[in-house]
Amino acid sequence: MVTDRETGKGYIYFDADHASMLCMELTEDYLHAACEVAKSYPDLHPPFTREAPALFEANGKKYMLTSGMTGYVPNKSDAAVSDRWDAAFESIGNPHVDDGTNASFNSQISKIFKVEGRDGLYIAMADRWLPATHVDARTADIFTRSIAMNYDPEHYKATQEERQEMLKLNVLETADTSVADYIWLPLLLEAPSIEHPKGCVQILWWDKWRV
């Protein structure tokens, strides 16, 4: 949920039926959803549909970072931007730079913090639901094809062995998420350019860093 600082209105964002990211305006007391006002990432299917939105604003722009849908196993993130909270967001691409895992550095972003007193410095906090489960580019590809073929078998194929490998790793019913931990990484905002006319969000891996 977010609050528009100018109007005081509240909004809630959530995955709508595994097909889009929905924004609804809240009632004045913030206790109920009043009406639908915008839809982003329409007409997608798992694992490409978006979930787990992390929202923040900077330099007059609104930003939304989301995850794909692969259970507790991490996947590629996507960043999107809008001029208003009550308008559709436009994708500006995967924020994770040089991510050889194709799985958001084996994490799922849950919150973006602005560091007060440090102009332009933001920190991305991301969950690692199952820290012992390591996803690499090969595993990420298997998950993508195995899930997508349920919705679009013409364009996505996976062998029975690959599907079994996916099911073995994605233990939704028995996963022990009490072992989950977090990673914290600086988030950078790049101004619009010829290559990125809407600007871009960048999260790089650092073994060690400090504010």
C-alpha positions as a Markdown table, in Angstrom:
| # | Residue | x | y | z |
|---|---|---|---|---|
| 1 | Met | 0.0 | 0.0 | 0.0 |
| 2 | Val | 1.1 | 3.6 | -0.7 |
| 3 | Thr | -0.1 | 7.1 | 0.1 |
| 4 | Asp | -0.1 | 9.9 | -2.5 |
| 5 | Arg | 1.6 | 12.7 | -0.6 |
| 6 | Glu | -0.2 | 15.4 | -2.6 |
| 7 | Thr | -3.8 | 14.1 | -2.4 |
| 8 | Gly | -3.6 | 11.9 | 0.7 |
| 9 | Lys | -5.3 | 9.1 | -1.2 |
| 10 | Gly | -4.2 | 5.5 | -0.5 |
| 11 | Tyr | -3.7 | 2.8 | -3.0 |
| 12 | Ile | -3.2 | -1.0 | -2.8 |
| 13 | Tyr | -1.3 | -3.0 | -5.5 |
| 14 | Phe | -1.6 | -6.8 | -5.9 |
| 15 | Asp | -1.4 | -9.6 | -8.4 |
| 16 | Ala | -4.9 | -10.1 | -9.9 |
| 17 | Asp | -5.7 | -13.7 | -10.8 |
| 18 | His | -2.1 | -14.4 | -12.0 |
| 19 | Ala | -2.8 | -12.2 | -15.0 |
| 20 | Ser | -1.9 | -8.6 | -14.2 |
| 21 | Met | -0.8 | -6.1 | -11.5 |
| 22 | Leu | -3.9 | -4.3 | -10.2 |
| 23 | Cys | -4.1 | -0.9 | -8.4 |
| 24 | Met | -7.1 | -0.1 | -6.4 |
| 25 | Glu | -7.9 | 3.2 | -4.6 |
| 26 | Leu | -8.7 | 2.8 | -0.9 |
| 27 | Thr | -11.5 | 4.4 | 1.0 |
| 28 | Glu | -10.8 | 7.5 | 3.1 |
| 29 | Asp | -10.3 | 5.4 | 6.2 |
| 30 | Tyr | -7.9 | 3.1 | 4.3 |
| 31 | Leu | -9.9 | 0.1 | 5.4 |
| 32 | His | -11.5 | -1.0 | 2.2 |
| 33 | Ala | -10.8 | -1.0 | -1.6 |
| 34 | Ala | -13.0 | 1.6 | -3.2 |
| 35 | Cys | -12.4 | 1.1 | -7.0 |
| 36 | Glu | -10.0 | -0.2 | -9.6 |
| 37 | Val | -7.9 | 2.7 | -11.0 |
| 38 | Ala | -5.1 | 1.1 | -13.1 |
| 39 | Lys | -3.8 | -2.2 | -14.4 |
| 40 | Ser | -0.1 | -2.9 | -15.2 |
| 41 | Tyr | 1.5 | -5.9 | -16.9 |
| 42 | Pro | -1.8 | -7.1 | -18.5 |
| 43 | Asp | -2.5 | -10.4 | -20.1 |
| 44 | Leu | 0.5 | -12.3 | -18.8 |
| 45 | His | 0.7 | -15.9 | -17.4 |
| 46 | Pro | 3.0 | -17.6 | -14.9 |
| 47 | Pro | 5.9 | -17.5 | -14.6 |
| 48 | Phe | 5.9 | -14.1 | -16.4 |
| 49 | Thr | 3.0 | -12.5 | -14.5 |
| 50 | Arg | 4.1 | -10.1 | -11.8 |
| 51 | Glu | 3.7 | -10.3 | -8.0 |
| 52 | Ala | 5.2 | -9.0 | -4.8 |
| 53 | Pro | 5.3 | -5.3 | -5.7 |
| 54 | Ala | 7.8 | -3.1 | -3.9 |
| 55 | Leu | 6.9 | 0.6 | -4.4 |
| 56 | Phe | 8.8 | 3.8 | -3.9 |
| 57 | Glu | 9.1 | 7.3 | -5.4 |
| 58 | Ala | 12.0 | 9.5 | -6.4 |
| 59 | Asn | 12.5 | 12.7 | -8.4 |
| 60 | Gly | 8.8 | 13.0 | -9.0 |
| 61 | Lys | 8.5 | 9.5 | -10.4 |
| 62 | Lys | 6.8 | 6.4 | -9.0 |
| 63 | Tyr | 8.6 | 3.1 | -9.2 |
| 64 | Met | 7.5 | -0.5 | -8.8 |
| 65 | Leu | 9.8 | -3.5 | -8.6 |
| 66 | Thr | 8.1 | -6.9 | -9.0 |
| 67 | Ser | 8.9 | -10.6 | -9.1 |
| 68 | Gly | 7.8 | -13.3 | -11.5 |
| 69 | Met | 5.8 | -16.3 | -10.3 |
| 70 | Thr | 7.8 | -19.4 | -9.5 |
| 71 | Gly | 6.8 | -20.3 | -6.0 |
| 72 | Tyr | 9.6 | -19.9 | -3.4 |
| 73 | Val | 12.3 | -20.2 | -6.0 |
| 74 | Pro | 13.6 | -16.8 | -7.1 |
| 75 | Asn | 13.3 | -15.4 | -10.7 |
| 76 | Lys | 14.1 | -12.3 | -12.7 |
| 77 | Ser | 12.8 | -9.0 | -11.3 |
| 78 | Asp | 11.4 | -6.2 | -13.3 |
| 79 | Ala | 11.3 | -2.5 | -12.7 |
| 80 | Ala | 8.6 | -0.2 | -13.9 |
| 81 | Val | 7.9 | 3.6 | -13.7 |
| 82 | Ser | 4.8 | 5.8 | -13.7 |
| 83 | Asp | 4.1 | 9.5 | -13.3 |
| 84 | Arg | 1.2 | 8.8 | -10.9 |
| 85 | Trp | 0.2 | 6.2 | -8.4 |
| 86 | Asp | -3.2 | 5.8 | -10.0 |
| 87 | Ala | -1.8 | 5.2 | -13.5 |
| 88 | Ala | -0.4 | 2.1 | -15.3 |
| 89 | Phe | 3.3 | 1.4 | -14.9 |
| 90 | Glu | 5.6 | 1.0 | -17.8 |
| 91 | Ser | 8.4 | -1.7 | -17.6 |
| 92 | Ile | 12.0 | -0.4 | -17.8 |
| 93 | Gly | 13.6 | -3.8 | -17.5 |
| 94 | Asn | 15.4 | -6.1 | -15.1 |
| 95 | Pro | 17.2 | -4.0 | -12.4 |
| 96 | His | 19.8 | -6.6 | -11.5 |
| 97 | Val | 23.0 | -5.8 | -13.4 |
| 98 | Asp | 25.3 | -8.7 | -14.5 |
| 99 | Asp | 23.1 | -11.2 | -12.7 |
| 100 | Gly | 24.4 | -14.6 | -13.9 |
| 101 | Thr | 21.8 | -16.4 | -11.9 |
| 102 | Asn | 18.8 | -14.9 | -13.9 |
| 103 | Ala | 17.2 | -15.0 | -10.4 |
| 104 | Ser | 17.7 | -11.6 | -8.9 |
| 105 | Phe | 20.8 | -12.7 | -7.1 |
| 106 | Asn | 18.8 | -15.5 | -5.7 |
| 107 | Ser | 16.3 | -13.3 | -3.9 |
| 108 | Gln | 12.9 | -11.6 | -4.2 |
| 109 | Ile | 12.7 | -7.9 | -3.5 |
| 110 | Ser | 10.3 | -7.0 | -0.7 |
| 111 | Lys | 11.1 | -3.3 | 0.2 |
| 112 | Ile | 13.0 | -0.2 | -1.0 |
| 113 | Phe | 14.3 | 2.2 | 1.7 |
| 114 | Lys | 15.4 | 5.7 | 1.1 |
| 115 | Val | 18.5 | 6.6 | 3.2 |
| 116 | Glu | 17.6 | 9.9 | 4.9 |
| 117 | Gly | 20.3 | 12.6 | 4.5 |
| 118 | Arg | 21.9 | 10.8 | 1.6 |
| 119 | Asp | 20.6 | 12.3 | -1.7 |
| 120 | Gly | 19.7 | 9.6 | -4.2 |
| 121 | Leu | 20.7 | 6.6 | -2.0 |
| 122 | Tyr | 18.2 | 3.8 | -1.8 |
| 123 | Ile | 18.5 | 0.3 | -0.4 |
| 124 | Ala | 16.7 | -2.8 | -1.7 |
| 125 | Met | 15.9 | -5.4 | 0.9 |
| 126 | Ala | 15.2 | -8.8 | -0.6 |
| 127 | Asp | 14.0 | -12.2 | 0.8 |
| 128 | Arg | 15.8 | -15.4 | 0.4 |
| 129 | Trp | 13.0 | -17.8 | 1.3 |
| 130 | Leu | 15.1 | -20.9 | 1.0 |
| 131 | Pro | 18.8 | -19.8 | 1.4 |
| 132 | Ala | 20.2 | -23.3 | 0.8 |
| 133 | Thr | 18.4 | -23.5 | -2.6 |
| 134 | His | 20.7 | -22.0 | -5.2 |
| 135 | Val | 19.3 | -21.0 | -8.6 |
| 136 | Asp | 21.7 | -20.6 | -11.5 |
| 137 | Ala | 20.9 | -19.6 | -15.1 |
| 138 | Arg | 20.2 | -23.3 | -16.1 |
| 139 | Thr | 17.8 | -23.8 | -13.2 |
| 140 | Ala | 16.0 | -20.5 | -13.9 |
| 141 | Asp | 15.6 | -21.6 | -17.6 |
| 142 | Ile | 14.1 | -24.9 | -16.5 |
| 143 | Phe | 11.6 | -23.2 | -14.2 |
| 144 | Thr | 10.6 | -20.8 | -16.9 |
| 145 | Arg | 10.0 | -23.4 | -19.5 |
| 146 | Ser | 8.3 | -25.9 | -17.2 |
| 147 | Ile | 5.8 | -23.5 | -15.8 |
| 148 | Ala | 5.2 | -21.6 | -19.1 |
| 149 | Met | 4.4 | -24.7 | -21.1 |
| 150 | Asn | 1.3 | -25.2 | -18.9 |
| 151 | Tyr | -0.1 | -22.0 | -20.5 |
| 152 | Asp | 1.6 | -21.8 | -23.9 |
| 153 | Pro | 2.8 | -25.3 | -24.9 |
| 154 | Glu | 3.4 | -24.2 | -28.5 |
| 155 | His | 6.3 | -21.9 | -27.5 |
| 156 | Tyr | 7.6 | -23.5 | -24.3 |
| 157 | Lys | 8.8 | -27.1 | -23.9 |
| 158 | Ala | 10.4 | -29.0 | -21.0 |
| 159 | Thr | 11.3 | -32.6 | -20.7 |
| 160 | Gln | 9.8 | -34.9 | -18.0 |
| 161 | Glu | 13.2 | -35.0 | -16.3 |
| 162 | Glu | 13.3 | -31.2 | -16.2 |
| 163 | Arg | 9.8 | -30.9 | -14.8 |
| 164 | Gln | 10.7 | -33.4 | -12.1 |
| 165 | Glu | 13.7 | -31.3 | -11.2 |
| 166 | Met | 11.6 | -28.2 | -11.0 |
| 167 | Leu | 9.0 | -30.0 | -8.7 |
| 168 | Lys | 11.7 | -31.3 | -6.4 |
| 169 | Leu | 13.1 | -27.8 | -5.9 |
| 170 | Asn | 9.8 | -25.9 | -5.6 |
| 171 | Val | 8.4 | -27.5 | -2.4 |
| 172 | Leu | 5.5 | -25.2 | -1.9 |
| 173 | Glu | 3.7 | -27.4 | 0.6 |
| 174 | Thr | 6.7 | -28.5 | 2.7 |
| 175 | Ala | 9.1 | -25.5 | 2.4 |
| 176 | Asp | 10.5 | -24.4 | 5.8 |
| 177 | Thr | 10.6 | -20.7 | 5.3 |
| 178 | Ser | 11.5 | -20.1 | 9.0 |
| 179 | Val | 15.1 | -20.3 | 7.7 |
| 180 | Ala | 14.6 | -17.4 | 5.3 |
| 181 | Asp | 17.0 | -14.5 | 5.5 |
| 182 | Tyr | 17.6 | -11.2 | 3.7 |
| 183 | Ile | 20.1 | -9.5 | 1.4 |
| 184 | Trp | 20.6 | -5.8 | 1.4 |
| 185 | Leu | 22.0 | -4.0 | -1.7 |
| 186 | Pro | 22.2 | -0.4 | -2.8 |
| 187 | Leu | 19.8 | 0.7 | -5.5 |
| 188 | Leu | 20.8 | 3.3 | -8.1 |
| 189 | Leu | 18.6 | 5.4 | -10.3 |
| 190 | Glu | 19.9 | 6.4 | -13.7 |
| 191 | Ala | 18.6 | 9.5 | -15.5 |
| 192 | Pro | 16.9 | 9.1 | -18.9 |
| 193 | Ser | 19.2 | 8.6 | -21.8 |
| 194 | Ile | 19.1 | 7.6 | -25.5 |
| 195 | Glu | 19.5 | 4.0 | -24.5 |
| 196 | His | 17.0 | 4.3 | -21.6 |
| 197 | Pro | 14.5 | 7.0 | -22.4 |
| 198 | Lys | 12.5 | 6.3 | -19.2 |
| 199 | Gly | 15.6 | 6.1 | -17.1 |
| 200 | Cys | 16.6 | 2.8 | -15.3 |
| 201 | Val | 16.9 | 1.2 | -12.0 |
| 202 | Gln | 20.1 | -0.7 | -11.2 |
| 203 | Ile | 21.0 | -3.1 | -8.4 |
| 204 | Leu | 24.5 | -4.4 | -8.5 |
| 205 | Trp | 26.0 | -7.2 | -6.3 |
| 206 | Trp | 28.5 | -6.2 | -3.6 |
| 207 | Asp | 30.1 | -8.8 | -1.3 |
| 208 | Lys | 30.6 | -5.9 | 1.2 |
| 209 | Trp | 29.4 | -2.4 | 1.3 |
| 210 | Arg | 28.5 | 0.3 | 3.8 |
| 211 | Val | 26.5 | 3.5 | 3.8 |
